[in-house]
């Protein structure tokens, strides 16, 4: 934990929620809470497994994790 008035411990979640709002939520209208929860679940699944990132050399997070773990399983 960071000291009072330092937000370093919140930076990761603030970044994620910023992406969530701009990529999934902004401008959308959900008819029910269940639809909203479903959309969030789908977004989190996409965010963790299918989203291609430059900093991961063009791989998805799942591909990058699997590539990192390959030497351990061989």
C-alpha positions, 0 to 999 in steps of 0.5 A: 500500500502506498502512503496517504494521498498517493494513488500508486496502488490504485493505478492498475485498476484505474487504468482497467476501468478507464479502458472498460468505460471507453471500450465497452460502456461509453454510449451503450444502453443496457435494458437490464442489469443482467445484460450489463453484467453479461457485457462486463463478463464478455469484456473481461474475457476479451480483455484477458484472452483476446486483446492484442497489445503492442507491448506484448509484441503483437500477442494477446495476453493469453498467448504471451503467458503461454509463451512465457510458461512453455520452457517450464512445461518442456 
